[in-house]
Amino acid sequence: MQEEKGGRRRRGVPLIPGGFRWIIPALVISVGLIYYSIVYSGYISFFDWRGGRSPMNPVGVDNYVEAFTDPVFWTAIRNTVVYFVIVFAVQVVGGVFFAAALHSKVWLGGLYKVIIVIPVVVAPATLAPAHIQVWQSNGTVNAILEALGLGALTQSWIGQSTTSLMVVILVGCWGSIGFGFILYFGAMTQIDPEMIEAGRVDGAGNLRILFSLVLPNVKPITISLAILNLITALKLFDNVWLITQGGPAHSSEFLGTMIYSEIAASDRNLGYASALSVILLVIAVATSIIIQLRSRERRAKVAKAVKAGVDV
């Protein structure tokens, strides 16, 4: 036993460590609610169930077979991939551009930072009506086109299947650049100014410094943004549902809106919705594992090369 302050002696080790007590409520909620819901969703995915007191009819893996043979499911997967690729590319390019530009001496740089970051801090539910007003048939985009003499290009951007996904992607790009800017700006602040100055002494221009010195040092930010964008694309719901509701004709459907539509339908099948949720979970977990393994392999390769004295 050890003596504590005031001459008191500790009479044994407490059953629960002091710090652990503070996380018990969150742990109980996480395990008791979130993981229970995951297990229960997996359970009812093997049933045909309308909810409530309706009978639960076991169907085996029929719900999963139906999902993989449903054209809407593959449309949602395709839209998820397209959304991820475009939004991630725009976020990286836009974030790096604005971060690099605002690290220079720019007039009203503080104002520009606020304008870029505003989409990050405003809730999608607040911005959705504005986006609808911009993209609807009598909205701002068509008004600008008509003012420029390009009235032939005006169309119902949200109300037709050929452009609804484009609107969702553009809204995603508009909201993601600010977040990329925040991370890249912070990462660039941590770069040693002497390294940049050494590059300028060696005759490197701005573009050479950006591609040869800055970007390699912010590579971890790019990897983190890739993971975050992938997760966002997989669970995307709010912007899509508020602007297009996955339509028209499922052209802007994502897994999140597909699951919600199945739950909200009058002839709903909660077993099928649960099967879609399980598939979404498996895709997210599998992708996360693959990214972690690739990252671990990369770190091991770099460590081995450094140990051998090889430049990587």
Secondary structure, 3 states (H helix, E strand, C coil): CCECHHHCECCCCCCCCHHHHHHHHHHHHHHHHHHHHHHHHHHHCCEECCCCCCCCEECCCHHHHHHHCCHHHHHHHHHHHHHHHHHHHHHHHHHHHHHHHHCCCCCCHHHHHHHHHHHHHCCHHHHHHHHHHHHCCCCHHHHHHHHCCCHHHCCCCCCCCCCHHHHHHHHHHHHHHHHHHHHHHHHHHCCCHHHHHHHHHCCCCHHHHHHHHHHHHCHHHHHHHHHHHHHHHHCCCHHHHHHCCCCCCCCCCCHHHHHHHHHHCCCCCHHHHHHHHHHHHHHHHHHHHHHHHHHHHHHHHHHHHHHHCCCC
